[in-house]
Structure formats: C-alpha cells, structure tokens
Amino acid sequence: MTGHSAIALDVGGVIYYDEPFELAWLQGTFDLAVTGDPSITLRDFIEDTERFYLGENAPADRPDILGSAAADESWVRIRRAWRELAQEIPGSIAAVTELALEMPTVVVANQPPECADVLADWGLTAVLRTVVLDCFEGVAKPDPRLLGLALERLGTAPAELLVVGNRVDHDVAPARSLGCPAVFVLPEDGYRTPQGVHADIARAYRALRAVRTVPPQDADVPRVASLADLAASPLARAGAL
C-alpha cells in the first residue's frame, strides 16, 4: 500500500450507529401498515424485511410493505426525529477531531440531509474539510463518483486518500476502484434499541445487518474495532499505509 495524506470517513457504522434509525423505521412502517391493513401479520412483515435487505422482489401474492406508502411515511417521521435517534459510536466525536488535526478529513456517506445537522450539532462540521452526502450530490455509494467528488475538493491523489468505512460494497470496493487505500471498521452493537421496537423485528434486522457488514476477506484491508481505535493507531498517521 502507498502512504496517505487525507482521510475520508463514512458516517453510519463509523461515527454514529445506523441501527437506531433503521429499527425505528421498520417498527414505524409495521405499525402504519397494520393500521391500514389489519390482515398484515408480524410474520408477513419480517419476511418482507428479509426480502428488502437481501435485494429480492416481493412475490405477486405477498405484500410489498417496505415499498409502500406506510414505509414512506415512516421514513418522513424518522427524518424528523433524526437528531433524537442519533447515537454516537463511543469515542467517534473525539476521534474525528483528532484525525482532522492530523490531516485533512472529510465525510463521504449515503445519508439524508439531517445527517449534516447532527455533524454540526456534534461540532464536527467545523473540523471537517468537507461533507459529501449523496442526498446533496445526486450520486450515491457504491458509485465511486461520490468518493471522486471528495478527491476533487481535496485536490488529493487517490493513492493518498485513506477511506474508512464499514461495508465492503459501499466503502472498500469504491475505494479500490479509484486506487484509494481502505480501512474496515468492524461492526459494533452498543446502540440502544429505540423504544417500542418488537423483539422479533430487532432479531431479524440484526441478522440481516450482519450480512451487510461482513468484513473483507482481503488481508490487505486493515480492520479496526472503532474510529477511536483507528485514531489511536499508527494506521491513522500520515503515510502509515
């Protein structure tokens, strides 16, 4: 690997937990769907959730609950509550600040506009060089063009930008396609489940989430337990990779 002189961070699974938002969205969708159609069962919903997260289409004879108006309305409500639902992964705020003092640090993520509000609330916008979110740019991961925008704004060569994320498909693969080194943040489950989420929904979601965040098999991609561990590691120092 080559050295690096800048860092690009994902947000979900790196700075804050994705899970509280998704679990609250799932429960809200189920509640709204059942209100509209009392024949929908919890089993129907969990099966539909599994199809959704595995990228499968709903059969013609099964309800497409997560593609319904109920899911859309639930997402609107989650976005309104984004600040309240946001949970910092322990030590991440301090780690971002520390990394930003070491070298130019940016955020590159698939997140709604409310993510920018949380980053500002937590004092991170002030230390980051730029924030590149799909909702503002019209291109989303895994398309490497989102990361390419960060490279352009930094004026940094791909080989000098260390990409930090928690998904192979959304972080490691785009980084490698552009020639950027990458570090993988291992899954961490210290989040608080939002109030009212059914245990069966949470259980099914955790299993599906684990599929999305399987670590890379490639030994050339370093792994860290958290952003705080990265900040304390020689990997975070300029030119360390």
ZAMARGU-4260 file (C-alpha; in steps of 0.2 Angstrom, whole numbers, plus 5000, padded with zeros to 4 digits):
<rodrens>
0) 5000/5000/5000 | 5005/5018/4997 | 5005/5032/5010 | 4991/5044/5013 | 4989/5062/5017
5) 4970/5064/5019 | 4956/5053/5026 | 4938/5050/5020 | 4925/5044/5033 | 4909/5035/5032
10) 4896/5041/5045 | 4884/5026/5048 | 4893/5012/5057 | 4909/5024/5059 | 4903/5040/5068
15) 4886/5035/5073 | 4875/5020/5073 | 4864/5016/5058 | 4854/5004/5068 | 4843/5015/5078
20) 4836/5024/5063 | 4833/5008/5053 | 4825/4999/5068 | 4813/5014/5071 | 4809/5015/5053
25) 4805/4997/5052 | 4794/4997/5068 | 4785/5013/5062 | 4782/5005/5045 | 4774/4990/5053
30) 4763/5000/5064 | 4757/5011/5050 | 4755/4996/5038 | 4744/4986/5051 | 4733/5001/5054
35) 4730/5002/5035 | 4728/4983/5033 | 4725/4973/5049 | 4727/4957/5040 | 4746/4960/5039
40) 4755/4949/5052 | 4772/4951/5060 | 4777/4936/5050 | 4772/4944/5034 | 4782/4960/5039
45) 4798/4950/5044 | 4798/4940/5028 | 4796/4957/5018 | 4810/4964/5028 | 4821/4949/5024
50) 4817/4951/5005 | 4820/4970/5006 | 4838/4969/5014 | 4843/4954/5003 | 4838/4964/4987
55) 4824/4952/4982 | 4807/4957/4975 | 4791/4953/4984 | 4781/4939/4975 | 4765/4945/4967
60) 4755/4936/4981 | 4764/4944/4995 | 4763/4962/5002 | 4777/4974/4997 | 4777/4983/5014
65) 4793/4991/5013 | 4789/4998/4996 | 4773/5005/5002 | 4766/5022/5007 | 4767/5016/5025
70) 4786/5014/5023 | 4787/5032/5015 | 4778/5040/5029 | 4788/5031/5042 | 4804/5037/5034
75) 4797/5055/5035 | 4794/5053/5053 | 4812/5046/5056 | 4820/5060/5047 | 4810/5072/5059
80) 4817/5063/5074 | 4835/5061/5067 | 4844/5071/5080 | 4835/5062/5094 | 4839/5045/5086
85) 4857/5048/5083 | 4869/5039/5094 | 4887/5042/5094 | 4898/5026/5092 | 4909/5028/5108
90) 4924/5040/5105 | 4920/5044/5087 | 4917/5063/5090 | 4934/5064/5098 | 4942/5053/5085
95) 4936/5064/5071 | 4943/5079/5079 | 4960/5071/5082 | 4961/5064/5064 | 4956/5081/5057
100) 4970/5089/5067 | 4982/5077/5059 | 4977/5079/5041 | 4963/5085/5030 | 4947/5074/5035
105) 4931/5073/5025 | 4915/5064/5027 | 4908/5054/5012 | 4892/5045/5015 | 4874/5039/5010
110) 4864/5049/5022 | 4849/5061/5022 | 4851/5080/5025 | 4848/5078/5043 | 4865/5070/5045
115) 4873/5086/5041 | 4863/5094/5056 | 4870/5080/5068 | 4888/5083/5062 | 4885/5101/5065
120) 4877/5098/5082 | 4892/5087/5087 | 4905/5101/5082 | 4912/5090/5068 | 4907/5101/5053
125) 4919/5114/5060 | 4934/5102/5059 | 4930/5093/5043 | 4937/5099/5027 | 4921/5095/5018
130) 4905/5084/5019 | 4900/5074/5004 | 4882/5067/5006 | 4873/5058/4992 | 4857/5067/4996
135) 4866/5084/4990 | 4876/5077/4976 | 4864/5066/4966 | 4875/5051/4966 | 4876/5038/4980
140) 4888/5024/4985 | 4893/5011/4979 | 4895/5023/4964 | 4914/5028/4966 | 4909/5046/4959
145) 4904/5051/4976 | 4921/5047/4983 | 4928/5055/4967 | 4920/5072/4972 | 4929/5072/4989
150) 4945/5069/4979 | 4942/5084/4968 | 4938/5095/4983 | 4953/5090/4992 | 4964/5091/4977
155) 4971/5074/4983 | 4978/5060/4973 | 4968/5043/4975 | 4983/5034/4982 | 4984/5047/4996
160) 4966/5046/5002 | 4963/5033/5016 | 4945/5028/5015 | 4937/5022/5031 | 4920/5013/5031
165) 4910/4998/5037 | 4905/4990/5021 | 4914/4981/5008 | 4902/4985/4994 | 4899/5003/4999
170) 4917/5008/5005 | 4931/4996/5001 | 4925/4992/4983 | 4923/5010/4978 | 4940/5015/4986
175) 4949/5001/4977 | 4941/5005/4960 | 4949/5023/4962 | 4965/5017/4969 | 4962/5023/4987
180) 4968/5013/5002 | 4955/5007/5014 | 4952/5003/5032 | 4937/4992/5038 | 4928/4997/5054
185) 4921/4981/5062 | 4903/4980/5067 | 4899/4987/5084 | 4882/4983/5093 | 4882/4995/5108
190) 4867/5005/5102 | 4851/5007/5112 | 4836/4999/5103 | 4823/5013/5101 | 4808/5011/5112
195) 4794/5001/5106 | 4803/4990/5093 | 4797/4972/5093 | 4810/4959/5098 | 4806/4949/5083
200) 4809/4963/5071 | 4825/4968/5080 | 4831/4950/5079 | 4828/4948/5061 | 4836/4965/5057
205) 4852/4961/5067 | 4854/4945/5057 | 4852/4954/5040 | 4863/4969/5046 | 4877/4956/5049
210) 4876/4951/5031 | 4879/4968/5025 | 4894/4972/5036 | 4904/4956/5034 | 4922/4960/5035
215) 4933/4959/5019 | 4942/4943/5015 | 4957/4953/5008 | 4971/4953/5021 | 4977/4969/5013
220) 4962/4979/5020 | 4966/4983/5039 | 4952/4981/5051 | 4949/4992/5067 | 4937/4990/5081
225) 4931/5008/5080 | 4936/5025/5074 | 4943/5029/5091 | 4955/5014/5089 | 4960/5020/5072
230) 4964/5037/5078 | 4975/5029/5092 | 4983/5018/5079 | 4998/5020/5068 | 4987/5017/5053
235) 4980/5035/5056 | 4996/5043/5054 | 5000/5051/5038 | 5009/5039/5026 | 5007/5025/5038
240) 4999/5013/5024
</rodrens>
